[in-house]
């Protein structure tokens, strides 16, 4: 039986990923700092602890999903250095720690594994008061490409998934406000918020043989919201008339 390690497993998206990989036949190792049904309590910011935990496994993981992440909302001008650093430590350094330790073990055991890093639409476009979060997710997207280049010769594929407006995990409290939920649903071309299952479905695909020639990608799973910003800006009615042309 193949093994999948999922960090941030106690959260909403993490739990959905664990359940889906279980249905796909993986033995799932749930990793988090704490929480119910956690198989491996682990602080991913502690590189030594991560190295030790991965080395102690019976065999190399076939799949690693770096889903753990935190957010500290606030304007950059007033954000404390401690809060900014905390986000960097978990989202960027923690992802690096787990991915590298897993890759070392995969290479040692001859496993052509798959690593999936969870990024965010906020790593592609900035969001209000999310500067530290978006910066780390953008960095993870580029780190994913670097890992894919360096580890591809060992048969290791590395991809990222960038969730959009997801009503699970860290996003759930935002959508408890009916007005905020309606406004955000209206901004999504597909007309709905995403779910943890929407992300888990893409994880399952990237772990499958159907994705065997895909690596180094950051797949937006956002219902089209990221690309629709320009279309939501107001325009004069005359511009929408058939045959209208504009010149500089």
C-alpha positions as a Markdown table, in Angstrom:
| # | Residue | x | y | z |
|---|---|---|---|---|
| 1 | Unk | 0.0 | 0.0 | 0.0 |
| 2 | Unk | 1.3 | 3.4 | -0.9 |
| 3 | Unk | 1.8 | 6.1 | 1.8 |
| 4 | Unk | 0.7 | 9.7 | 1.7 |
| 5 | Unk | 1.8 | 12.3 | 4.2 |
| 6 | Unk | -0.5 | 15.3 | 4.7 |
| 7 | Unk | 0.5 | 18.3 | 6.8 |
| 8 | Unk | -2.1 | 20.6 | 8.3 |
| 9 | Unk | -4.4 | 17.5 | 8.5 |
| 10 | Unk | -6.5 | 18.8 | 11.3 |
| 11 | Unk | -7.9 | 21.7 | 9.2 |
| 12 | Unk | -10.9 | 21.6 | 6.9 |
| 13 | Unk | -9.0 | 21.3 | 3.6 |
| 14 | Unk | -6.5 | 19.0 | 5.1 |
| 15 | Unk | -9.2 | 16.7 | 6.4 |
| 16 | Unk | -10.8 | 16.6 | 3.0 |
| 17 | Unk | -7.5 | 15.7 | 1.4 |
| 18 | Unk | -6.9 | 12.9 | 3.9 |
| 19 | Unk | -10.3 | 11.4 | 3.3 |
| 20 | Unk | -9.9 | 11.5 | -0.5 |
| 21 | Unk | -6.5 | 10.0 | -0.5 |
| 22 | Unk | -7.8 | 7.2 | 1.8 |
| 23 | Unk | -10.5 | 6.5 | -0.7 |
| 24 | Unk | -7.8 | 6.3 | -3.4 |
| 25 | Unk | -6.1 | 3.5 | -1.4 |
| 26 | Unk | -3.3 | 5.4 | 0.3 |
| 27 | Unk | -2.2 | 4.8 | 3.9 |
| 28 | Unk | -2.5 | 8.4 | 5.1 |
| 29 | Unk | -0.2 | 9.8 | 7.7 |
| 30 | Unk | -2.0 | 12.8 | 9.2 |
| 31 | Unk | 0.5 | 15.5 | 10.4 |
| 32 | Unk | -0.3 | 18.6 | 12.5 |
| 33 | Unk | 0.9 | 20.3 | 15.6 |
| 34 | Unk | -2.2 | 19.0 | 17.4 |
| 35 | Unk | -5.8 | 18.0 | 16.8 |
| 36 | Unk | -8.1 | 15.0 | 16.6 |
| 37 | Unk | -7.1 | 11.9 | 14.7 |
| 38 | Unk | -3.5 | 13.1 | 14.2 |
| 39 | Unk | -1.0 | 10.3 | 13.5 |
| 40 | Unk | 2.2 | 12.4 | 13.7 |
| 41 | Unk | 2.3 | 15.5 | 15.9 |
| 42 | Unk | 5.0 | 17.7 | 14.4 |
| 43 | Unk | 6.1 | 21.3 | 14.3 |
| 44 | Unk | 7.1 | 21.7 | 10.7 |
| 45 | Unk | 9.2 | 24.8 | 11.4 |
| 46 | Unk | 11.6 | 22.6 | 13.3 |
| 47 | Unk | 13.9 | 21.2 | 10.6 |
| 48 | Unk | 15.6 | 18.7 | 12.8 |
| 49 | Unk | 12.3 | 17.3 | 14.1 |
| 50 | Unk | 11.0 | 17.0 | 10.5 |
| 51 | Unk | 14.2 | 15.2 | 9.3 |
| 52 | Unk | 14.0 | 12.8 | 12.2 |
| 53 | Unk | 10.3 | 12.0 | 11.7 |
| 54 | Unk | 10.6 | 11.4 | 7.9 |
| 55 | Unk | 13.7 | 9.2 | 8.5 |
| 56 | Unk | 11.9 | 7.1 | 11.1 |
| 57 | Unk | 9.1 | 6.1 | 8.7 |
| 58 | Unk | 9.1 | 2.4 | 7.6 |
| 59 | Unk | 9.7 | 3.5 | 4.0 |
| 60 | Unk | 9.7 | 6.7 | 2.0 |
| 61 | Unk | 6.3 | 8.4 | 1.4 |
| 62 | Unk | 4.9 | 8.0 | -2.1 |
| 63 | Unk | 3.0 | 11.3 | -1.8 |
| 64 | Unk | 3.5 | 14.4 | 0.4 |
| 65 | Unk | 0.9 | 17.2 | 0.5 |
| 66 | Unk | 2.2 | 20.3 | 2.2 |
| 67 | Unk | -1.1 | 21.8 | 3.3 |
| 68 | Unk | -0.1 | 23.3 | 6.6 |
| 69 | Unk | -0.3 | 27.1 | 6.7 |
| 70 | Unk | -1.3 | 30.1 | 8.9 |
| 71 | Unk | -2.4 | 33.6 | 8.2 |
| 72 | Unk | -1.9 | 36.9 | 10.1 |
| 73 | Unk | -4.2 | 39.6 | 8.6 |
| 74 | Unk | -3.2 | 43.2 | 8.8 |
| 75 | Unk | -1.7 | 46.1 | 6.9 |
| 76 | Unk | 2.0 | 45.8 | 6.3 |
| 77 | Unk | 2.7 | 49.2 | 7.9 |
| 78 | Unk | 1.4 | 48.0 | 11.2 |
| 79 | Unk | 2.2 | 44.3 | 11.1 |
| 80 | Unk | 4.7 | 43.2 | 13.7 |
| 81 | Unk | 7.9 | 41.6 | 12.7 |
| 82 | Unk | 7.0 | 38.6 | 14.9 |
| 83 | Unk | 3.7 | 38.1 | 13.0 |
| 84 | Unk | 5.3 | 38.4 | 9.6 |
| 85 | Unk | 8.1 | 36.0 | 10.6 |
| 86 | Unk | 5.6 | 33.5 | 12.0 |
| 87 | Unk | 3.8 | 33.3 | 8.6 |
| 88 | Unk | 7.1 | 32.9 | 6.8 |
| 89 | Unk | 8.3 | 30.2 | 9.2 |
| 90 | Unk | 5.2 | 28.0 | 8.7 |
| 91 | Unk | 4.2 | 28.6 | 5.2 |
| 92 | Unk | 7.5 | 28.9 | 3.5 |
| 93 | Unk | 10.2 | 27.4 | 5.7 |
| 94 | Unk | 7.9 | 24.6 | 7.0 |
| 95 | Unk | 7.0 | 23.6 | 3.4 |
| 96 | Unk | 10.7 | 23.6 | 2.5 |
| 97 | Unk | 11.6 | 21.5 | 5.5 |
| 98 | Unk | 9.0 | 18.8 | 4.8 |
| 99 | Unk | 9.5 | 18.7 | 1.0 |
| 100 | Unk | 13.3 | 18.4 | 1.3 |
| 101 | Unk | 13.2 | 15.7 | 4.0 |
| 102 | Unk | 10.7 | 13.8 | 1.9 |
| 103 | Unk | 12.7 | 14.1 | -1.2 |
| 104 | Unk | 15.9 | 12.9 | 0.5 |
| 105 | Unk | 14.1 | 9.8 | 1.7 |
| 106 | Unk | 12.4 | 9.2 | -1.7 |
| 107 | Unk | 15.8 | 9.4 | -3.4 |
| 108 | Unk | 17.4 | 7.1 | -0.8 |
| 109 | Unk | 14.7 | 4.5 | -1.2 |
| 110 | Unk | 14.4 | 4.8 | -5.0 |
| 111 | Unk | 10.8 | 6.1 | -4.9 |
| 112 | Unk | 9.6 | 8.3 | -7.8 |
| 113 | Unk | 7.2 | 10.2 | -5.5 |
| 114 | Unk | 4.9 | 13.1 | -5.8 |
| 115 | Unk | 5.0 | 16.3 | -3.7 |
| 116 | Unk | 2.1 | 18.8 | -3.7 |
| 117 | Unk | 2.4 | 22.2 | -2.1 |
| 118 | Unk | -0.7 | 24.1 | -1.3 |
| 119 | Unk | -0.3 | 27.8 | -2.3 |
| 120 | Unk | -3.1 | 30.3 | -2.8 |
| 121 | Unk | -4.8 | 32.6 | -5.2 |
| 122 | Unk | -3.3 | 35.3 | -3.0 |
| 123 | Unk | 0.1 | 34.2 | -4.2 |
| 124 | Unk | -1.0 | 35.3 | -7.7 |
| 125 | Unk | -3.0 | 38.4 | -6.9 |
| 126 | Unk | -2.8 | 40.4 | -3.7 |
| 127 | Unk | -5.6 | 40.4 | -1.2 |
| 128 | Unk | -6.7 | 43.0 | 1.4 |
| 129 | Unk | -4.5 | 42.9 | 4.5 |
| 130 | Unk | -2.9 | 39.6 | 3.4 |
| 131 | Unk | 0.6 | 40.8 | 2.4 |
| 132 | Unk | 2.6 | 38.3 | 4.5 |
| 133 | Unk | 0.4 | 35.4 | 3.5 |
| 134 | Unk | 0.4 | 36.2 | -0.2 |
| 135 | Unk | 4.2 | 36.8 | -0.2 |
| 136 | Unk | 4.8 | 33.3 | 1.3 |
| 137 | Unk | 2.4 | 31.6 | -1.1 |
| 138 | Unk | 4.0 | 33.3 | -4.1 |
| 139 | Unk | 7.4 | 32.1 | -2.8 |
| 140 | Unk | 6.2 | 28.6 | -2.4 |
| 141 | Unk | 4.9 | 28.6 | -6.0 |
| 142 | Unk | 8.4 | 29.5 | -7.3 |
| 143 | Unk | 10.0 | 27.0 | -4.8 |
| 144 | Unk | 7.8 | 24.4 | -6.3 |
| 145 | Unk | 9.2 | 25.1 | -9.8 |
| 146 | Unk | 12.8 | 24.9 | -8.4 |
| 147 | Unk | 12.1 | 21.6 | -6.7 |
| 148 | Unk | 10.6 | 20.2 | -9.9 |
| 149 | Unk | 13.7 | 21.1 | -11.9 |
| 150 | Unk | 16.2 | 19.8 | -9.3 |
| 151 | Unk | 14.4 | 16.6 | -8.4 |
| 152 | Unk | 12.9 | 15.6 | -11.7 |
| 153 | Unk | 15.9 | 13.5 | -12.6 |
| 154 | Unk | 14.9 | 11.2 | -9.7 |
| 155 | Unk | 11.4 | 10.8 | -11.0 |
| 156 | Unk | 9.9 | 13.1 | -8.3 |
| 157 | Unk | 7.1 | 15.3 | -9.5 |
| 158 | Unk | 6.4 | 18.6 | -7.6 |
| 159 | Unk | 3.3 | 20.7 | -8.2 |
| 160 | Unk | 1.3 | 23.2 | -6.4 |
| 161 | Unk | -2.4 | 23.9 | -6.0 |
| 162 | Unk | -3.6 | 27.5 | -5.5 |
| 163 | Unk | -7.1 | 27.5 | -3.8 |
| 164 | Unk | -9.4 | 30.4 | -4.4 |
| 165 | Unk | -12.4 | 31.3 | -2.2 |
| 166 | Unk | -12.8 | 28.1 | -0.2 |
| 167 | Unk | -15.4 | 27.7 | 2.5 |
| 168 | Unk | -13.3 | 25.5 | 4.7 |
| 169 | Unk | -10.4 | 25.8 | 7.1 |
| 170 | Unk | -9.1 | 29.4 | 7.4 |
| 171 | Unk | -11.7 | 30.7 | 5.0 |
| 172 | Unk | -14.7 | 29.4 | 6.8 |
| 173 | Unk | -15.0 | 32.2 | 9.4 |
| 174 | Unk | -15.1 | 34.8 | 6.6 |
| 175 | Unk | -18.2 | 33.2 | 5.0 |
| 176 | Unk | -20.1 | 33.0 | 8.3 |
| 177 | Unk | -21.1 | 36.6 | 7.5 |
| 178 | Unk | -24.0 | 36.3 | 5.0 |
| 179 | Unk | -23.2 | 39.6 | 3.3 |
| 180 | Unk | -19.5 | 38.7 | 2.8 |
| 181 | Unk | -20.5 | 35.3 | 1.5 |
| 182 | Unk | -23.0 | 36.7 | -1.0 |
| 183 | Unk | -20.5 | 39.3 | -2.2 |
| 184 | Unk | -17.7 | 36.8 | -2.7 |
| 185 | Unk | -20.0 | 34.2 | -4.4 |
| 186 | Unk | -21.0 | 36.9 | -6.8 |
| 187 | Unk | -17.4 | 37.6 | -7.7 |
| 188 | Unk | -16.8 | 33.9 | -8.8 |
| 189 | Unk | -17.7 | 33.2 | -12.4 |
| 190 | Unk | -18.9 | 29.7 | -11.4 |
| 191 | Unk | -21.2 | 31.3 | -8.9 |
| 192 | Unk | -20.2 | 29.4 | -5.8 |
| 193 | Unk | -17.6 | 29.1 | -3.2 |
| 194 | Unk | -15.2 | 26.2 | -3.3 |
| 195 | Unk | -15.1 | 23.4 | -0.9 |
| 196 | Unk | -12.4 | 21.2 | 0.7 |
| 197 | Unk | -13.4 | 18.5 | -1.7 |
| 198 | Unk | -12.7 | 20.7 | -4.7 |
| 199 | Unk | -9.0 | 20.9 | -3.6 |
| 200 | Unk | -8.9 | 17.2 | -2.6 |
| 201 | Unk | -10.1 | 16.2 | -6.1 |
| 202 | Unk | -7.1 | 18.0 | -7.7 |
| 203 | Unk | -4.7 | 16.5 | -5.2 |
| 204 | Unk | -6.0 | 13.0 | -6.1 |
| 205 | Unk | -5.5 | 13.8 | -9.8 |
| 206 | Unk | -2.0 | 15.1 | -9.4 |
| 207 | Unk | -1.1 | 11.9 | -7.4 |
| 208 | Unk | -2.4 | 9.7 | -10.1 |
| 209 | Unk | -0.8 | 8.2 | -13.2 |
| 210 | Unk | -3.0 | 10.5 | -15.3 |
| 211 | Unk | -0.7 | 13.4 | -14.2 |
| 212 | Unk | 2.6 | 11.5 | -14.7 |
| 213 | Unk | 3.9 | 14.2 | -17.2 |
| 214 | Unk | 2.9 | 17.2 | -15.1 |
| 215 | Unk | 5.4 | 18.9 | -12.9 |
| 216 | Unk | 6.4 | 22.4 | -11.8 |
| 217 | Unk | 2.8 | 23.7 | -12.1 |
| 218 | Unk | 0.8 | 26.0 | -9.8 |
| 219 | Unk | -2.8 | 25.0 | -10.6 |
| 220 | Unk | -5.4 | 27.7 | -9.7 |
| 221 | Unk | -8.6 | 26.0 | -8.3 |
| 222 | Unk | -10.6 | 29.2 | -7.9 |
| 223 | Unk | -13.8 | 29.0 | -10.0 |
| 224 | Unk | -12.3 | 31.6 | -12.3 |
| 225 | Unk | -12.3 | 34.4 | -9.8 |
| 226 | Unk | -8.6 | 35.3 | -10.2 |
| 227 | Unk | -8.9 | 36.0 | -13.9 |
| 228 | Unk | -12.2 | 37.8 | -13.7 |
| 229 | Unk | -11.0 | 41.0 | -11.9 |
| 230 | Unk | -11.0 | 43.2 | -15.1 |
| 231 | Unk | -14.4 | 41.9 | -16.2 |
| 232 | Unk | -15.9 | 43.2 | -12.9 |
| 233 | Unk | -14.7 | 46.8 | -13.4 |
| 234 | Unk | -17.5 | 49.2 | -14.5 |
| 235 | Unk | -17.4 | 50.4 | -18.1 |
| 236 | Unk | -19.4 | 53.0 | -20.0 |
| 237 | Unk | -22.5 | 51.6 | -21.7 |
| 238 | Unk | -21.3 | 52.9 | -25.1 |
| 239 | Unk | -18.2 | 50.7 | -25.0 |
| 240 | Unk | -20.5 | 47.6 | -24.9 |
| 241 | Unk | -22.3 | 48.6 | -28.1 |
| 242 | Unk | -21.8 | 46.3 | -31.0 |
| 243 | Unk | -19.2 | 47.6 | -33.4 |
| 244 | Unk | -17.8 | 50.2 | -31.0 |
| 245 | Unk | -14.1 | 50.9 | -31.4 |
| 246 | Unk | -11.8 | 52.9 | -29.2 |
| 247 | Unk | -8.5 | 54.6 | -30.2 |
| 248 | Unk | -5.8 | 56.2 | -28.1 |
